[in-house]
Amino acid sequence: MKKSVLVLVALMLGCCVSCADNRPIAFTELPKAAQSFVQQYFPASANPAFQSPIVTKDTELFDDAPYEVMFTTGDKVSFTSKGAWKEFEGRTVAVPDVIIPANIKAWVSQSYPGASIVKIDKDSRDIEIKLSNMIEAKFDLKGNVIELDIDD
């Protein structure tokens, strides 16, 4: 009996995982905060490549960033279900200064003058960044460096 229940649970979990995918959605289906973010930092007037982003929604149950907006330039932003940015990865644009915590911005300008932040990822425990010179750093939520690495 226990074996049957375990097999049934495993099959149910397998079905849930196999059904999870990113499905395309209209830009207007993004939460309003996410729409505003994209319009502010990726204005179509600044670059024609920003006019028609690919917007997807991840249907996975436990994804903390179910929305992703990707441009033909390769720049992309992930958002939480409420529309707050979760991750920003710039290929042609740097991370907007206004979303970078001041102490992290100061650390970068002091430690690596001339480098820009091209990727930032925040969660409930830490903030990770990647610089244009391939340095990666992880900070606690107070802005203290807790890990430093070089992306090879």
Secondary structure, DSSP 8 states (H G I E B T S, - for coil): -HHHHHHHHHHHHHHHHHH--EEE--GGGS-HHHHHHHHHHS-TTT-GGGSS-EEEEE--TT-S--EEEE-TTS-EEEE-TTS-EEEEE-SSS---GGGS-HHHHHHHHHHSTT--EEEEEE-SSEEEEEETTSEEEEEETTS-EEEEEE--
